[in-house]
């Protein structure tokens, strides 16, 4: 099985619920903090810059619920839609 490189950094203008159906997986934030999730864990985030990383050779299965949010959170004085991520 070929392992894929980590997804690029991204951010959504939404409220995201990420449930791990089969883990583990790591969510890395732009401040270099990492949160490792396993089967049954749920992560809730809104507008954070992040990347998903699977450090194993096994598949990780996740369920995402994405709820649209207003573009009101600022990032270094910019709205999310104006920032480069």
Buried (B, 14 or more C-beta within 10 A) or exposed (E): EEEEEEEEEEBBBBBBBBBBEEBBBBBBBEEEEEEBBEEEBEBEBBBBBBBBBBEEEEEBEBEEEEEEBEEEBEBEEEBBEEBEB
